[in-house]
Amino acid sequence: MRELLRRHTPALSWLLLALCLVVFINAGRWQHDKAMAKHERIAAFEDARQQPATAFDGIAIDAITGDAGNSADAGFKRIHVNGRILPQRYLLDNQVRGGRPGIEVFAPMHTDTGAHLLLALGWLAYPDARRQLPALPNFPALAENVEDDAASGIAGETGDGASPDRSEAAPPMQFSGLLAPPPAYGLRLGRNWPEQPGPDKLMPYFDIAEVATDSGLPLIERVLWLDAEPASPWLRDWQPTQGMPPERHLAYAWQWWSMAVASVIVFIVLHYRRRNRK
């Protein structure tokens, strides 16, 4: 048995080295590709933010929906759109900003083009450690009445803790922001959130297809991230990527590749030591 192992040790060591190299090099390549994809997405995001807003009714739907999974064509587009915000609110749980837990709030709207968009209204902090849901402001601060703000007397964001009456769709309003691929937040664990009663539903994860099914609306597979407003109670510090920054992916890539180099060095040292013993 010892003789058999001794005879096959070189072949086994070469096989082990090859296996290590395949794993380490491909793991590093995967991390590198993730970093490059995030760099491209961030660049597309920053470029879109600098562009003037385009009227939504002048954009071809096919051109802006595209392939959300393709980072090279992230699909960011700065637009302004008119329409009515609908009563439903979708609250994405466990969203942390500055170390504080809170919720990200989404609402569907019916645009004047006939399409249905999901608006990302912004982030709200939990008011206390008991994680009770915060009172939702009435309308986004950026919304402007298309007909006549001054004459209509439509309330803006109240911020006073009062629960607004959302039994019907809001009056026609205008919104502007970045039209972007849906976020990839949360794990598909926990409660079946669509079974919750009422117009406000707390979600442990985000899936725009499930939101569309629950709302009964043919939502476009994009989310309109509304422009930030300094005086607004909504926090809108949108980020084009989630999870690790691209720099950390690159650091992990170099770690994997370093392990590949180290495996070769160790193999060479052990191989020549074995030959010298002979």
TIDOMAR-481498 format. One line per 8 residues: number of its first residue (from 1); for each residue z negated, y negated, x negated of N, C-alpha, C. Coordinates in steps of 0.02 Angstrom, whole numbers. Layout:
# TIDOMAR-481498
NUM	Z Y X Z Y X Z Y X  ...
This chain:
# TIDOMAR-481498
1	0 60 -42 0 0 0 0 -63 -43  -42 -62 -97 -44 -120 -142 22 -130 -177  52 -73 -195 117 -78 -229 171 -106 -183  167 -87 -119 215 -113 -70 206 -188 -60  143 -209 -55 131 -281 -48 152 -319 -110  138 -291 -169 158 -325 -231 233 -333 -235  268 -281 -213 341 -282 -217 371 -333 -169  340 -343 -111 368 -388 -61 336 -457 -61
9	289 -470 -106 256 -536 -107 306 -593 -119  353 -588 -167 400 -644 -176 440 -660 -113  464 -608 -79 502 -621 -18 460 -654 35  398 -630 43 353 -660 93 336 -732 76  326 -746 12 309 -815 -8 368 -862 5  430 -838 -10 489 -879 6 495 -891 81  482 -839 119 486 -846 193 434 -895 218  373 -892 191 320 -938 212 338 -1009 193
17	366 -1019 133 387 -1086 113 440 -1113 159  490 -1071 174 544 -1094 219 516 -1113 288  470 -1073 313 440 -1088 378 402 -1154 376  363 -1165 323 326 -1227 317 373 -1287 313  427 -1280 274 474 -1336 267 507 -1352 334  526 -1301 371 558 -1313 436 510 -1350 483  448 -1328 485 398 -1359 530 384 -1431 508  369 -1441 444 349 -1506 419 406 -1557 423
25	466 -1536 403 523 -1583 404 541 -1602 475  543 -1553 520 561 -1569 589 507 -1609 625  444 -1596 610 391 -1637 639 396 -1709 615  411 -1718 551 420 -1786 525 480 -1820 555  534 -1782 564 595 -1811 595 581 -1832 666  542 -1791 703 526 -1808 772 486 -1873 775  436 -1879 731 397 -1941 730 440 -2001 709  485 -1990 662 530 -2044 640 575 -2066 697
33	603 -2018 734 647 -2035 791 609 -2073 845  546 -2052 857 504 -2088 905 494 -2161 884  482 -2171 819 471 -2239 793 534 -2280 801  593 -2252 784 655 -2289 789 671 -2306 862  658 -2258 907 671 -2270 978 627 -2327 1004  564 -2327 982 518 -2380 1005 538 -2448 975  561 -2448 912 585 -2510 881 644 -2538 921  690 -2494 940 748 -2516 978 727 -2542 1046
41	680 -2509 1077 656 -2530 1143 621 -2598 1139  580 -2607 1088 546 -2671 1079 596 -2727 1067  648 -2713 1026 698 -2763 1012 737 -2782 1075  754 -2731 1116 789 -2744 1179 745 -2785 1226  680 -2769 1228 633 -2804 1270 628 -2878 1250  620 -2890 1185 613 -2959 1161 678 -2998 1172  735 -2965 1162 798 -2999 1174 807 -3018 1247  789 -2972 1292 795 -2986 1364 750 -3043 1385
49	690 -3047 1356 643 -3100 1374 671 -3169 1358  714 -3173 1308 741 -3238 1287 802 -3259 1327  828 -3213 1368 889 -3228 1405 873 -3265 1470  919 -3307 1494 908 -3339 1559 911 -3287 1615  873 -3301 1667 871 -3254 1724 937 -3255 1761  959 -3195 1780 1021 -3187 1818 1005 -3170 1890  1043 -3197 1936 1031 -3181 2006 1042 -3107 2018  995 -3076 2053 999 -3004 2065 1061 -2985 2105
57	1082 -3027 2150 1140 -3010 2191 1205 -3013 2151  1203 -3036 2089 1262 -3037 2047 1264 -2981 1996  1217 -2933 2002 1213 -2878 1955 1234 -2814 1988  1278 -2776 1955 1297 -2711 1982 1239 -2663 1976  1221 -2629 2030 1164 -2584 2031 1172 -2529 1979  1232 -2500 1973 1243 -2446 1926 1231 -2469 1854  1248 -2532 1840 1241 -2556 1772 1169 -2566 1751  1125 -2580 1800 1056 -2593 1780 1012 -2531 1787
65	1034 -2481 1824 992 -2422 1829 1003 -2376 1770  1065 -2356 1756 1080 -2320 1695 1036 -2259 1684  1022 -2246 1620 982 -2189 1600 916 -2215 1573  862 -2209 1614 798 -2236 1593 770 -2201 1533  791 -2140 1520 765 -2103 1463 800 -2119 1398  853 -2158 1401 890 -2175 1341 863 -2239 1312  826 -2234 1256 794 -2292 1227 844 -2340 1198  902 -2315 1177 953 -2360 1149 982 -2405 1202
73	978 -2384 1265 1001 -2425 1321 943 -2432 1369  892 -2470 1346 830 -2473 1383 837 -2505 1451  891 -2545 1462 903 -2571 1528 861 -2631 1547  833 -2668 1499 795 -2728 1515 843 -2783 1535  827 -2817 1590 869 -2871 1614 825 -2923 1648  831 -2985 1627 790 -3039 1659 828 -3064 1720  793 -3061 1777 827 -3079 1840 780 -3122 1883  810 -3153 1933 771 -3181 1988 801 -3154 2052
81	758 -3141 2100 779 -3107 2161 742 -3136 2220  777 -3141 2276 747 -3163 2339 735 -3104 2384  682 -3108 2423 668 -3054 2470 597 -3058 2498  579 -3006 2534 513 -3003 2566 471 -2948 2534  412 -2966 2513 366 -2916 2486 335 -2878 2545  333 -2813 2540 311 -2770 2595 236 -2756 2590  204 -2731 2643 131 -2726 2645 100 -2677 2597  136 -2625 2577 104 -2573 2535 86 -2599 2466
89	30 -2573 2440 10 -2587 2371 -6 -2520 2337  20 -2510 2278 9 -2449 2240 -30 -2467 2177  -91 -2440 2171 -138 -2460 2120 -143 -2405 2067  -119 -2418 2008 -121 -2370 1954 -188 -2374 1919  -226 -2320 1922 -295 -2319 1898 -299 -2312 1822  -358 -2328 1795 -375 -2317 1724 -328 -2353 1676  -314 -2416 1690 -274 -2456 1645 -321 -2504 1608  -322 -2500 1542 -370 -2537 1501 -335 -2596 1468
97	-366 -2654 1472 -343 -2715 1439 -402 -2748 1405  -397 -2757 1340 -451 -2789 1304 -517 -2752 1309  -513 -2685 1314 -573 -2645 1320 -602 -2641 1390  -572 -2674 1438 -597 -2674 1508 -553 -2629 1551  -583 -2585 1591 -543 -2543 1636 -522 -2583 1698  -465 -2564 1725 -441 -2598 1785 -383 -2559 1816  -345 -2594 1857 -288 -2563 1892 -226 -2605 1882  -169 -2571 1880 -104 -2604 1880 -78 -2598 1952
105	-56 -2655 1980 -39 -2657 2051 37 -2665 2058  65 -2622 2102 137 -2624 2117 146 -2633 2192  201 -2667 2210 216 -2677 2281 292 -2673 2291  316 -2641 2344 388 -2639 2357 411 -2703 2391  473 -2719 2381 502 -2777 2415 572 -2759 2440  590 -2793 2495 657 -2786 2523 696 -2848 2501  747 -2840 2459 784 -2898 2433 835 -2921 2484  859 -2983 2475 908 -3009 2521 977 -2978 2511
113	984 -2935 2459 1046 -2897 2450 1044 -2831 2488  986 -2815 2516 978 -2751 2552 948 -2697 2510  941 -2708 2444 911 -2658 2401 835 -2663 2404  801 -2611 2381 727 -2610 2379 704 -2603 2307  662 -2649 2286 635 -2651 2219 560 -2641 2221  533 -2614 2166 461 -2609 2158 439 -2664 2109  394 -2707 2132 369 -2761 2091 305 -2739 2055  300 -2756 1991 237 -2748 1954 202 -2815 1959
121	152 -2819 2003 118 -2883 2016 73 -2903 1957  42 -2854 1924 -1 -2870 1868 -62 -2826 1866  -107 -2842 1819 -168 -2803 1807 -228 -2842 1832  -275 -2805 1862 -338 -2833 1884 -395 -2791 1857  -448 -2823 1833 -506 -2787 1806 -551 -2763 1863  -585 -2707 1851 -638 -2687 1897 -694 -2738 1894  -722 -2757 1952 -773 -2810 1951 -839 -2789 1919  -854 -2724 1918 -918 -2702 1890 -911 -2630 1864
129	-966 -2605 1837 -965 -2538 1806 -957 -2483 1857  -968 -2497 1921 -961 -2446 1973 -888 -2432 1989  -843 -2470 1958 -771 -2461 1966 -749 -2466 2038  -780 -2513 2074 -755 -2529 2141 -690 -2567 2134  -644 -2554 2179 -580 -2587 2175 -587 -2662 2185  -553 -2702 2145 -555 -2775 2154 -517 -2796 2216  -536 -2853 2244 -498 -2881 2300 -429 -2903 2274  -377 -2885 2311 -310 -2901 2290 -290 -2972 2311
137	-267 -3013 2266 -242 -3080 2284 -185 -3074 2334  -172 -3129 2368 -124 -3128 2423 -53 -3116 2399  -26 -3162 2359 42 -3155 2335 44 -3171 2261  94 -3146 2225 100 -3164 2154 108 -3238 2145  78 -3265 2094 79 -3337 2083 149 -3365 2072  194 -3322 2046 261 -3345 2032 305 -3349 2094  282 -3319 2148 323 -3317 2208 330 -3387 2238  390 -3403 2258 404 -3468 2289 440 -3456 2355
145	418 -3492 2406 450 -3484 2470 521 -3510 2466  569 -3468 2484 639 -3487 2479 657 -3540 2529  624 -3538 2587 643 -3584 2640 616 -3654 2627  551 -3661 2622 522 -3726 2608 448 -3717 2596  426 -3718 2534 356 -3707 2518 311 -3759 2550  330 -3821 2543 286 -3875 2565 277 -3874 2640  331 -3860 2677 327 -3863 2749 297 -3801 2780  304 -3743 2746 283 -3680 2777 208 -3671 2777
153	174 -3695 2725 102 -3686 2720 83 -3615 2705  127 -3576 2673 111 -3507 2655 61 -3507 2599  10 -3466 2605 -42 -3463 2553 -15 -3429 2492  -37 -3453 2434 -21 -3420 2371 -76 -3372 2353  -86 -3361 2288 -140 -3317 2266 -207 -3351 2282  -248 -3317 2319 -311 -3347 2338 -362 -3340 2282  -369 -3280 2254 -417 -3270 2201 -488 -3279 2223  -500 -3282 2289 -568 -3295 2314 -602 -3231 2339
161	-571 -3173 2326 -602 -3110 2347 -587 -3092 2419  -552 -3135 2455 -537 -3119 2525 -480 -3069 2528  -485 -3023 2574 -432 -2974 2583 -378 -3004 2628  -318 -3014 2604 -266 -3045 2644 -241 -2998 2699  -213 -3028 2750 -183 -2989 2805 -113 -2970 2783  -102 -2905 2773 -36 -2881 2752 -9 -2833 2803  -23 -2846 2867 0 -2801 2919 76 -2805 2928  107 -2858 2903 179 -2866 2907 206 -2888 2840
169	272 -2883 2832 303 -2906 2770 293 -2981 2762  289 -3004 2700 280 -3074 2686 343 -3113 2703  338 -3180 2707 398 -3221 2718 445 -3215 2658  507 -3238 2666 554 -3235 2610 527 -3274 2550  532 -3244 2491 507 -3275 2431 554 -3260 2373  543 -3295 2318 583 -3283 2258 537 -3259 2201  561 -3210 2164 524 -3183 2108 570 -3181 2047  541 -3187 1989 580 -3180 1927 540 -3139 1877
177	576 -3104 1835 543 -3063 1786 593 -3017 1752  567 -2966 1719 609 -2918 1683 618 -2855 1726  680 -2838 1738 696 -2775 1771 697 -2721 1717  654 -2672 1723 643 -2624 1668 637 -2553 1694  644 -2504 1649 632 -2434 1670 561 -2425 1694  550 -2376 1738 482 -2364 1763 435 -2345 1706  372 -2365 1711 324 -2347 1658 308 -2273 1660  285 -2248 1603 264 -2177 1599 190 -2175 1586
185	151 -2186 1640 79 -2189 1635 46 -2128 1666  -6 -2103 1634 -51 -2055 1665 -27 -1983 1662  -74 -1938 1676 -61 -1867 1679 -63 -1843 1752  -23 -1794 1767 -19 -1769 1835 -79 -1723 1850  -137 -1753 1853 -199 -1717 1866 -236 -1752 1923  -282 -1716 1954 -327 -1747 2002 -299 -1747 2073  -319 -1798 2109 -309 -1799 2182 -235 -1807 2201  -221 -1786 2263 -154 -1796 2291 -153 -1865 2323
193	-134 -1915 2284 -144 -1984 2305 -104 -2004 2367  -44 -1976 2382 -9 -1998 2443 -46 -1984 2508  -96 -1938 2506 -133 -1923 2568 -185 -1975 2585  -196 -2025 2542 -245 -2077 2557 -222 -2118 2617  -268 -2137 2661 -249 -2179 2718 -242 -2252 2697  -208 -2291 2738 -203 -2362 2727 -146 -2382 2682  -133 -2448 2678 -76 -2473 2638 -89 -2475 2563  -153 -2473 2542 -170 -2477 2471 -189 -2407 2446
201	-151 -2382 2397 -162 -2313 2374 -173 -2313 2298  -228 -2280 2278 -247 -2275 2208 -213 -2214 2177  -175 -2226 2123 -136 -2173 2092 -165 -2156 2023  -175 -2091 2008 -197 -2072 1941 -140 -2072 1890  -78 -2072 1913 -20 -2075 1870 35 -2111 1908  89 -2128 1871 143 -2166 1902 206 -2123 1905  235 -2118 1964 298 -2083 1973 336 -2121 2027  389 -2156 2008 424 -2199 2056 456 -2159 2112
209	474 -2096 2098 503 -2054 2151 450 -2040 2205  388 -2028 2184 335 -2015 2233 318 -2079 2271  321 -2136 2237 309 -2200 2271 363 -2211 2324  425 -2197 2306 480 -2205 2353 471 -2159 2414  450 -2098 2401 439 -2051 2457 383 -2074 2502  328 -2097 2471 271 -2119 2511 288 -2182 2552  325 -2228 2522 341 -2290 2557 398 -2281 2607  436 -2227 2600 493 -2216 2644 551 -2262 2628
217	554 -2287 2566 606 -2335 2546 649 -2305 2491  713 -2319 2491 757 -2296 2436 751 -2343 2377  697 -2338 2340 684 -2384 2285 732 -2372 2227  756 -2427 2199 795 -2423 2137 748 -2398 2082  774 -2357 2038 732 -2328 1985 722 -2377 1928  698 -2435 1946 678 -2487 1899 619 -2523 1929  580 -2556 1886 523 -2596 1908 534 -2667 1884  520 -2715 1928 526 -2786 1909 458 -2809 1884
225	452 -2819 1818 391 -2844 1787 391 -2920 1794  349 -2946 1838 350 -3017 1853 330 -3059 1793  359 -3119 1789 343 -3165 1735 269 -3184 1738  241 -3196 1679 170 -3216 1674 161 -3287 1702  102 -3299 1728 83 -3365 1755 12 -3380 1732  2 -3431 1690 -65 -3444 1662 -120 -3452 1714  -105 -3483 1770 -157 -3495 1820 -167 -3437 1868  -133 -3383 1857 -135 -3327 1903 -194 -3281 1888
233	-224 -3251 1940 -276 -3200 1929 -247 -3134 1903  -181 -3126 1909 -148 -3066 1884 -137 -3073 1809  -153 -3021 1770 -137 -3019 1700 -70 -2983 1692  -23 -3017 1660 45 -2989 1652 65 -2990 1578  32 -2949 1540 49 -2943 1468 90 -2880 1457  149 -2879 1487 191 -2819 1487 209 -2798 1416  207 -2733 1404 227 -2704 1340 284 -2655 1352  335 -2656 1309 393 -2612 1321 380 -2539 1305
241	326 -2524 1268 311 -2455 1251 238 -2440 1267  224 -2376 1277 155 -2354 1288 135 -2308 1231  69 -2301 1223 45 -2255 1172 46 -2287 1103  61 -2246 1053 59 -2268 984 114 -2318 968  100 -2368 926 153 -2413 903 199 -2377 856  260 -2404 846 308 -2369 802 283 -2361 730  242 -2408 706 216 -2402 638 173 -2340 628  135 -2322 679 94 -2262 674 137 -2199 675
249	190 -2199 715 237 -2143 714 267 -2134 645  285 -2190 613 313 -2186 545 262 -2159 496  199 -2180 503 147 -2155 459 139 -2080 466  141 -2055 528 136 -1983 539 198 -1947 511  256 -1978 517 317 -1948 489 310 -1938 414  286 -1989 379 278 -1983 306 224 -1932 289  173 -1925 331 122 -1874 318 153 -1804 322  195 -1792 373 227 -1727 379 273 -1714 320
257	312 -1763 301 358 -1754 245 320 -1745 179  263 -1779 173 222 -1769 113 196 -1697 110  179 -1670 167 156 -1600 169 213 -1553 149  275 -1569 167 332 -1529 146 340 -1530 70  334 -1591 41 339 -1596 -32 282 -1559 -66  221 -1566 -38 163 -1532 -67 172 -1456 -64  203 -1431 -10 214 -1359 -4 260 -1334 -59  312 -1372 -75 359 -1353 -128 323 -1353 -195
265	282 -1406 -207 246 -1410 -271 198 -1351 -280  160 -1336 -227 113 -1280 -230 150 -1215 -242  207 -1206 -207 246 -1145 -215 270 -1137 -288  296 -1192 -316 321 -1189 -385 265 -1172 -434  207 -1204 -426 151 -1192 -471 129 -1119 -467  120 -1094 -406 98 -1025 -398 150 -976 -423  213 -992 -412 267 -948 -433 268 -940 -509  263 -996 -544 265 -993 -617 201 -964 -647
273	146 -975 -614 84 -943 -637 91 -867 -632  121 -844 -578 129 -772 -568 176 -743 -621  229 -780 -637 276 -757 -687 244 -755 -756  201 -806 -771 168 -807 -835 119 -749 -845  87 -729 -788 41 -673 -792 76 -608 -808  139 -605 -788 178 -545 -804 194 -541 -880
